[in-house]
Amino acid sequence: MTSSGYVLIEQREPRPAILEDALRSPRLERGVLDFLRDLAGDEFPYHKFSLITVTGLDEVLYAAHPDEEALAHEIHRRLNRAASQLEQNLILVEVRLRGQIMRGDPFRLKHRGTDLPLHIIFDNPRQAADGNYYIVKCHLS
């Protein structure tokens, strides 16, 4: 079980055991823009051991077309900036995606007929052995 990091999963998939088994409090839901705004604030906004479900990354990247790659780089930079605080507080972030996660090089999301650049944000993670989801450490490469 991972103590902190990102769990990338398609919206249609059931919540994996790694998240169901996590005795975390509180459990929060945030849109991706709100989550990024929270992380950019002066004080870290989340309690230790929180489980945060983040939605809307797919729609934000899709809406940025044709600049989705530039936005993905900016999201990557902001998440990396907050990585130490996320790790120190043992925060687990479930990223729910509406499209289909496409393994391979590059790691991407097929959403509304468009390939969105997940690899820029999360590199090329491996699929979990026990389900259709991906675990990524807080410090993104």
KEPA-653872 format. One record per atom (N, C-alpha, C): atom name; y, x, z; residue in three letters. Coordinates in nm, 2 decimals. Last residue first. Example, Ala and Ser with C-alpha at 12.3 -4.5 7.8 and 13.67 -1.06 7.14 Angstrom:
% KEPA-653872
 name  north   east     up resn
    N  -0.22   1.28   0.71  SER
   CA  -0.11   1.37   0.71  SER
    C   0.00   1.29   0.79  SER
    N  -0.57   1.32   0.78  ALA
   CA  -0.45   1.23   0.78  ALA
    C  -0.33   1.32   0.78  ALA
END
This chain:
% KEPA-653872
 name  north   east     up resn
    N   1.29   0.87  -1.19  SER
   CA   1.30   1.00  -1.26  SER
    C   1.38   0.99  -1.38  SER
    N   1.40   0.72  -0.90  LEU
   CA   1.36   0.70  -1.03  LEU
    C   1.38   0.84  -1.11  LEU
    N   1.31   0.67  -0.59  HIS
   CA   1.38   0.77  -0.66  HIS
    C   1.33   0.77  -0.80  HIS
    N   1.13   0.46  -0.53  CYS
   CA   1.28   0.43  -0.53  CYS
    C   1.36   0.54  -0.60  CYS
    N   0.85   0.43  -0.76  LYS
   CA   0.92   0.48  -0.64  LYS
    C   1.07   0.46  -0.65  LYS
    N   0.69   0.15  -0.88  VAL
   CA   0.78   0.26  -0.91  VAL
    C   0.84   0.30  -0.78  VAL
    N   0.41  -0.02  -1.00  ILE
   CA   0.48   0.02  -0.88  ILE
    C   0.56   0.15  -0.92  ILE
    N   0.33  -0.32  -1.18  TYR
   CA   0.36  -0.17  -1.19  TYR
    C   0.44  -0.14  -1.06  TYR
    N   0.07  -0.55  -1.26  TYR
   CA   0.20  -0.52  -1.21  TYR
    C   0.21  -0.36  -1.21  TYR
    N  -0.19  -0.70  -1.27  ASN
   CA  -0.10  -0.68  -1.38  ASN
    C   0.04  -0.66  -1.33  ASN
    N  -0.42  -0.52  -1.05  GLY
   CA  -0.35  -0.63  -1.10  GLY
    C  -0.26  -0.59  -1.21  GLY
    N  -0.53  -0.29  -0.93  ASP
   CA  -0.58  -0.42  -0.89  ASP
    C  -0.50  -0.54  -0.94  ASP
    N  -0.40  -0.06  -1.03  ALA
   CA  -0.55  -0.08  -1.06  ALA
    C  -0.60  -0.22  -1.03  ALA
    N  -0.09  -0.10  -1.20  ALA
   CA  -0.17  -0.10  -1.07  ALA
    C  -0.32  -0.12  -1.11  ALA
    N   0.01   0.10  -1.47  GLN
   CA  -0.02  -0.03  -1.42  GLN
    C  -0.11  -0.01  -1.29  GLN
    N   0.26   0.36  -1.43  ARG
   CA   0.12   0.31  -1.46  ARG
    C   0.10   0.17  -1.40  ARG
    N   0.59   0.38  -1.58  PRO
   CA   0.49   0.37  -1.47  PRO
    C   0.36   0.33  -1.52  PRO
    N   0.81   0.55  -1.72  ASN
   CA   0.68   0.49  -1.78  ASN
    C   0.58   0.48  -1.67  ASN
    N   1.13   0.46  -1.62  ASP
   CA   1.05   0.56  -1.68  ASP
    C   0.92   0.49  -1.74  ASP
    N   1.31   0.26  -1.54  PHE
   CA   1.19   0.28  -1.46  PHE
    C   1.10   0.39  -1.51  PHE
    N   1.52   0.26  -1.73  ILE
   CA   1.55   0.23  -1.59  ILE
    C   1.43   0.28  -1.50  ILE
    N   1.41   0.32  -1.97  ILE
   CA   1.53   0.39  -1.93  ILE
    C   1.56   0.37  -1.78  ILE
    N   1.19   0.14  -1.99  HIS
   CA   1.17   0.29  -1.97  HIS
    C   1.29   0.36  -1.93  HIS
    N   1.29  -0.11  -2.06  LEU
   CA   1.26  -0.08  -1.92  LEU
    C   1.24   0.07  -1.89  LEU
    N   1.47  -0.22  -2.30  PRO
   CA   1.43  -0.08  -2.26  PRO
    C   1.41  -0.06  -2.11  PRO
    N   1.32  -0.49  -2.48  LEU
   CA   1.42  -0.44  -2.39  LEU
    C   1.38  -0.31  -2.32  LEU
    N   1.27  -0.63  -2.79  ASP
   CA   1.22  -0.53  -2.70  ASP
    C   1.34  -0.47  -2.61  ASP
    N   1.28  -0.98  -2.84  THR
   CA   1.35  -0.85  -2.84  THR
    C   1.28  -0.76  -2.75  THR
    N   1.18  -1.24  -2.82  GLY
   CA   1.16  -1.17  -2.94  GLY
    C   1.23  -1.03  -2.95  GLY
    N   1.23  -1.30  -2.55  ARG
   CA   1.31  -1.37  -2.66  ARG
    C   1.30  -1.30  -2.79  ARG
    N   1.12  -0.99  -2.46  HIS
   CA   1.18  -1.11  -2.41  HIS
    C   1.26  -1.17  -2.52  HIS
    N   0.92  -0.74  -2.37  LYS
   CA   0.93  -0.83  -2.49  LYS
    C   0.99  -0.96  -2.43  LYS
    N   1.01  -0.44  -2.22  LEU
   CA   0.99  -0.58  -2.20  LEU
    C   1.01  -0.66  -2.33  LEU
    N   0.85  -0.11  -2.21  ARG
   CA   0.95  -0.21  -2.24  ARG
    C   0.91  -0.35  -2.21  ARG
    N   0.79   0.22  -2.24  PHE
   CA   0.77   0.11  -2.15  PHE
    C   0.88   0.01  -2.17  PHE
    N   0.77   0.35  -2.58  PRO
   CA   0.83   0.34  -2.45  PRO
    C   0.78   0.22  -2.37  PRO
    N   0.46   0.39  -2.49  ASP
   CA   0.57   0.47  -2.50  ASP
    C   0.66   0.42  -2.61  ASP
    N   0.31   0.14  -2.27  GLY
   CA   0.31   0.24  -2.38  GLY
    C   0.44   0.32  -2.38  GLY
    N   0.32  -0.21  -2.21  ARG
   CA   0.28  -0.07  -2.18  ARG
    C   0.29   0.02  -2.30  ARG
    N   0.54  -0.46  -2.18  MET
   CA   0.47  -0.39  -2.29  MET
    C   0.44  -0.24  -2.24  MET
    N   0.56  -0.76  -2.02  ILE
   CA   0.58  -0.62  -2.00  ILE
    C   0.48  -0.55  -2.11  ILE
    N   0.72  -1.04  -2.15  GLN
   CA   0.59  -0.97  -2.14  GLN
    C   0.62  -0.82  -2.13  GLN
    N   0.98  -1.20  -1.95  GLY
   CA   0.91  -1.17  -2.07  GLY
    C   0.78  -1.10  -2.05  GLY
    N   1.08  -1.23  -1.69  ARG
   CA   1.03  -1.35  -1.76  ARG
    C   0.95  -1.31  -1.89  ARG
    N   1.01  -1.05  -1.39  LEU
   CA   1.05  -1.04  -1.53  LEU
    C   1.00  -1.16  -1.61  LEU
    N   1.10  -0.95  -1.07  ARG
   CA   1.03  -1.05  -1.15  ARG
    C   1.09  -1.06  -1.29  ARG
    N   1.06  -0.70  -0.87  VAL
   CA   1.14  -0.73  -0.98  VAL
    C   1.06  -0.82  -1.07  VAL
    N   1.07  -0.65  -0.53  GLU
   CA   0.99  -0.71  -0.63  GLU
    C   1.08  -0.75  -0.75  GLU
    N   1.11  -0.38  -0.33  VAL
   CA   1.18  -0.47  -0.42  VAL
    C   1.09  -0.52  -0.53  VAL
    N   1.11  -0.29   0.00  LEU
   CA   1.02  -0.32  -0.11  LEU
    C   1.10  -0.42  -0.20  LEU
    N   1.24  -0.05   0.22  ILE
   CA   1.27  -0.17   0.14  ILE
    C   1.17  -0.18   0.02  ILE
    N   1.27   0.15   0.42  LEU
   CA   1.14   0.10   0.38  LEU
    C   1.15  -0.04   0.31  LEU
    N   1.50   0.27   0.48  ASN
   CA   1.49   0.14   0.54  ASN
    C   1.36   0.07   0.49  ASN
    N   1.47   0.50   0.32  GLN
   CA   1.49   0.52   0.47  GLN
    C   1.47   0.38   0.54  GLN
    N   1.46   0.39   0.06  GLU
   CA   1.35   0.46   0.12  GLU
    C   1.36   0.47   0.27  GLU
    N   1.72   0.29   0.03  LEU
   CA   1.61   0.20   0.02  LEU
    C   1.48   0.26   0.08  LEU
    N   1.87   0.53   0.07  GLN
   CA   1.88   0.42   0.16  GLN
    C   1.77   0.32   0.16  GLN
    N   1.78   0.67  -0.16  SER
   CA   1.76   0.72  -0.03  SER
    C   1.77   0.62   0.08  SER
    N   1.87   0.50  -0.38  ALA
   CA   1.73   0.53  -0.35  ALA
    C   1.70   0.58  -0.21  ALA
    N   2.12   0.45  -0.48  ALA
   CA   2.08   0.38  -0.36  ALA
    C   1.94   0.42  -0.31  ALA
    N   2.13   0.60  -0.71  ARG
   CA   2.23   0.63  -0.61  ARG
    C   2.19   0.57  -0.48  ARG
    N   1.93   0.47  -0.86  ASN
   CA   1.90   0.61  -0.81  ASN
    C   2.00   0.64  -0.70  ASN
    N   2.07   0.24  -0.93  LEU
   CA   1.95   0.23  -0.84  LEU
    C   1.91   0.37  -0.78  LEU
    N   2.27   0.34  -1.09  ARG
   CA   2.30   0.27  -0.96  ARG
    C   2.18   0.26  -0.87  ARG
    N   2.12   0.45  -1.30  ARG
   CA   2.21   0.54  -1.22  ARG
    C   2.24   0.47  -1.09  ARG
    N   2.00   0.22  -1.41  HIS
   CA   1.92   0.34  -1.36  HIS
    C   2.00   0.42  -1.26  HIS
    N   2.23   0.09  -1.49  ILE
   CA   2.14   0.03  -1.39  ILE
    C   2.06   0.14  -1.32  ILE
    N   2.31   0.26  -1.69  GLU
   CA   2.40   0.24  -1.58  GLU
    C   2.32   0.18  -1.46  GLU
    N   2.09   0.25  -1.87  HIS
   CA   2.13   0.38  -1.81  HIS
    C   2.22   0.36  -1.69  HIS
    N   2.12  -0.02  -1.94  ALA
   CA   1.99   0.02  -1.87  ALA
    C   2.02   0.16  -1.81  ALA
    N   2.36  -0.02  -2.08  LEU
   CA   2.35  -0.09  -1.96  LEU
    C   2.23  -0.05  -1.88  LEU
    N   2.28   0.13  -2.31  ALA
   CA   2.38   0.18  -2.22  ALA
    C   2.38   0.11  -2.08  ALA
    N   2.08  -0.05  -2.41  GLU
   CA   2.04   0.08  -2.36  GLU
    C   2.15   0.15  -2.27  GLU
    N   2.23  -0.28  -2.48  GLU
   CA   2.13  -0.29  -2.37  GLU
    C   2.09  -0.15  -2.32  GLU
    N   2.42  -0.33  -2.67  ASP
   CA   2.44  -0.22  -2.58  ASP
    C   2.35  -0.22  -2.46  ASP
    N   2.43  -0.55  -2.85  PRO
   CA   2.35  -0.43  -2.88  PRO
    C   2.36  -0.31  -2.79  PRO
    N   2.30  -0.70  -2.56  HIS
   CA   2.27  -0.66  -2.69  HIS
    C   2.40  -0.65  -2.77  HIS
    N   2.33  -0.81  -2.31  ALA
   CA   2.41  -0.69  -2.34  ALA
    C   2.39  -0.64  -2.48  ALA
    N   2.15  -1.01  -2.28  ALA
   CA   2.28  -1.05  -2.30  ALA
    C   2.37  -0.93  -2.34  ALA
    N   1.92  -0.86  -2.21  TYR
   CA   1.92  -0.93  -2.34  TYR
    C   2.07  -0.97  -2.37  TYR
    N   1.99  -0.77  -1.95  LEU
   CA   1.97  -0.67  -2.06  LEU
    C   1.98  -0.74  -2.20  LEU
    N   2.00  -1.02  -1.82  VAL
   CA   2.12  -0.93  -1.83  VAL
    C   2.10  -0.82  -1.94  VAL
    N   1.74  -1.12  -1.85  GLU
   CA   1.86  -1.19  -1.91  GLU
    C   1.98  -1.10  -1.92  GLU
    N   1.59  -0.92  -1.71  ASP
   CA   1.56  -0.95  -1.85  ASP
    C   1.68  -1.02  -1.92  ASP
    N   1.69  -0.95  -1.45  LEU
   CA   1.71  -0.82  -1.52  LEU
    C   1.69  -0.84  -1.67  LEU
    N   1.64  -1.18  -1.31  GLY
   CA   1.75  -1.18  -1.40  GLY
    C   1.77  -1.05  -1.48  GLY
    N   1.57  -1.11  -0.96  THR
   CA   1.54  -1.18  -1.08  THR
    C   1.66  -1.16  -1.18  THR
    N   1.40  -0.96  -0.69  VAL
   CA   1.52  -0.95  -0.78  VAL
    C   1.48  -1.02  -0.91  VAL
    N   1.32  -1.00  -0.36  THR
   CA   1.28  -1.04  -0.50  THR
    C   1.41  -1.04  -0.58  THR
    N   1.27  -0.78  -0.11  ILE
   CA   1.37  -0.84  -0.19  ILE
    C   1.32  -0.87  -0.32  ILE
    N   1.18  -0.74   0.21  LEU
   CA   1.12  -0.76   0.08  LEU
    C   1.22  -0.84   0.00  LEU
    N   1.27  -0.50   0.47  SER
   CA   1.30  -0.62   0.39  SER
    C   1.21  -0.62   0.26  SER
    N   1.26  -0.29   0.65  PHE
   CA   1.13  -0.36   0.61  PHE
    C   1.16  -0.49   0.53  PHE
    N   1.59  -0.32   0.77  LYS
   CA   1.47  -0.24   0.76  LYS
    C   1.35  -0.34   0.73  LYS
    N   1.82  -0.53   0.59  HIS
   CA   1.75  -0.49   0.72  HIS
    C   1.63  -0.41   0.68  HIS
    N   2.09  -0.44   0.37  TYR
   CA   1.96  -0.50   0.40  TYR
    C   1.90  -0.44   0.53  TYR
    N   2.33  -0.32   0.30  PRO
   CA   2.33  -0.46   0.33  PRO
    C   2.19  -0.52   0.38  PRO
    N   2.51  -0.04   0.39  PHE
   CA   2.39  -0.09   0.33  PHE
    C   2.36  -0.23   0.38  PHE
    N   2.86  -0.05   0.31  GLU
   CA   2.75  -0.05   0.41  GLU
    C   2.63  -0.10   0.35  GLU
    N   3.00  -0.05   0.07  ASP
   CA   3.02   0.06   0.17  ASP
    C   2.91   0.07   0.27  ASP
    N   2.81  -0.15  -0.22  GLY
   CA   2.90  -0.17  -0.11  GLY
    C   2.90  -0.05  -0.01  GLY
    N   2.61  -0.12  -0.41  ALA
   CA   2.73  -0.04  -0.43  ALA
    C   2.83  -0.06  -0.31  ALA
    N   2.41  -0.30  -0.33  LEU
   CA   2.39  -0.16  -0.32  LEU
    C   2.51  -0.08  -0.33  LEU
    N   2.54  -0.54  -0.41  ASP
   CA   2.51  -0.52  -0.27  ASP
    C   2.49  -0.37  -0.25  ASP
    N   2.55  -0.51  -0.69  ARG
   CA   2.67  -0.52  -0.61  ARG
    C   2.65  -0.49  -0.47  ARG
    N   2.27  -0.52  -0.74  LEU
   CA   2.35  -0.40  -0.77  LEU
    C   2.48  -0.40  -0.70  LEU
    N   2.23  -0.79  -0.66  PHE
   CA   2.15  -0.68  -0.59  PHE
    C   2.23  -0.55  -0.62  PHE
    N   2.38  -0.93  -0.84  ASP
   CA   2.42  -0.94  -0.69  ASP
    C   2.35  -0.82  -0.62  ASP
    N   2.25  -0.87  -1.07  LEU
   CA   2.38  -0.83  -1.06  LEU
    C   2.43  -0.83  -0.91  LEU
    N   1.99  -0.98  -1.02  VAL
   CA   2.00  -0.84  -1.04  VAL
    C   2.15  -0.79  -1.02  VAL
    N   1.98  -1.22  -0.75  GLY
   CA   1.99  -1.19  -0.89  GLY
    C   2.02  -1.04  -0.91  GLY
    N   1.75  -1.22  -0.48  ARG
   CA   1.88  -1.18  -0.53  ARG
    C   1.87  -1.17  -0.68  ARG
    N   1.60  -1.33  -0.19  GLU
   CA   1.60  -1.34  -0.33  GLU
    C   1.74  -1.31  -0.38  GLU
    N   1.41  -1.19   0.09  LEU
   CA   1.54  -1.23   0.03  LEU
    C   1.52  -1.24  -0.12  LEU
    N   1.26  -1.19   0.39  ARG
   CA   1.23  -1.20   0.25  ARG
    C   1.36  -1.26   0.18  ARG
    N   1.35  -0.97   0.67  PRO
   CA   1.34  -1.10   0.60  PRO
    C   1.30  -1.08   0.46  PRO
    N   1.02  -0.88   0.70  SER
   CA   1.12  -0.98   0.74  SER
    C   1.25  -0.91   0.73  SER
    N   0.68  -0.85   0.61  ARG
   CA   0.82  -0.80   0.60  ARG
    C   0.92  -0.92   0.63  ARG
    N   0.40  -0.76   0.57  LEU
   CA   0.46  -0.84   0.68  LEU
    C   0.60  -0.79   0.69  LEU
    N   0.24  -0.78   0.28  ALA
   CA   0.35  -0.71   0.34  ALA
    C   0.41  -0.80   0.45  ALA
    N   0.06  -0.93   0.14  ASP
   CA   0.01  -0.87   0.26  ASP
    C   0.12  -0.80   0.34  ASP
    N   0.20  -1.00  -0.08  GLU
   CA   0.16  -1.10   0.01  GLU
    C   0.12  -1.04   0.14  GLU
    N   0.23  -0.75  -0.21  LEU
   CA   0.35  -0.82  -0.16  LEU
    C   0.31  -0.93  -0.06  LEU
    N  -0.03  -0.67  -0.27  ILE
   CA   0.06  -0.57  -0.21  ILE
    C   0.19  -0.63  -0.15  ILE
    N  -0.13  -0.89  -0.40  ALA
   CA  -0.17  -0.87  -0.26  ALA
    C  -0.07  -0.77  -0.19  ALA
    N   0.12  -1.03  -0.62  PRO
   CA   0.01  -0.94  -0.59  PRO
    C  -0.01  -0.93  -0.44  PRO
    N   0.19  -1.35  -0.72  ARG
   CA   0.24  -1.24  -0.63  ARG
    C   0.12  -1.16  -0.59  ARG
    N   0.08  -1.43  -1.05  PRO
   CA   0.09  -1.45  -0.91  PRO
    C   0.14  -1.33  -0.83  PRO
    N   0.29  -1.42  -1.34  GLU
   CA   0.18  -1.37  -1.26  GLU
    C   0.19  -1.41  -1.12  GLU
    N   0.52  -1.51  -1.47  ARG
   CA   0.40  -1.60  -1.47  ARG
    C   0.28  -1.55  -1.39  ARG
    N   0.70  -1.29  -1.45  GLN
   CA   0.72  -1.42  -1.38  GLN
    C   0.60  -1.50  -1.37  GLN
    N   0.55  -0.97  -1.42  GLU
   CA   0.59  -1.08  -1.50  GLU
    C   0.60  -1.21  -1.42  GLU
    N   0.68  -0.70  -1.21  ILE
   CA   0.58  -0.80  -1.24  ILE
    C   0.63  -0.92  -1.33  ILE
    N   0.72  -0.41  -1.04  LEU
   CA   0.76  -0.48  -1.16  LEU
    C   0.65  -0.58  -1.20  LEU
    N   0.83  -0.31  -0.74  VAL
   CA   0.71  -0.37  -0.80  VAL
    C   0.75  -0.46  -0.91  VAL
    N   0.98  -0.02  -0.61  TYR
   CA   0.99  -0.14  -0.69  TYR
    C   0.85  -0.18  -0.74  TYR
    N   0.99   0.09  -0.26  GLY
   CA   0.99   0.11  -0.40  GLY
    C   1.00  -0.03  -0.48  GLY
    N   0.78   0.15   0.03  SER
   CA   0.91   0.12  -0.03  SER
    C   0.90   0.15  -0.18  SER
    N   0.52   0.16   0.09  SER
   CA   0.61   0.12   0.20  SER
    C   0.75   0.09   0.14  SER
    N   0.22   0.05  -0.07  THR
   CA   0.35   0.12  -0.08  THR
    C   0.44   0.07   0.03  THR
    N  -0.12   0.08   0.00  MET
   CA   0.00   0.00   0.00  MET
    C   0.12   0.09   0.00  MET
END
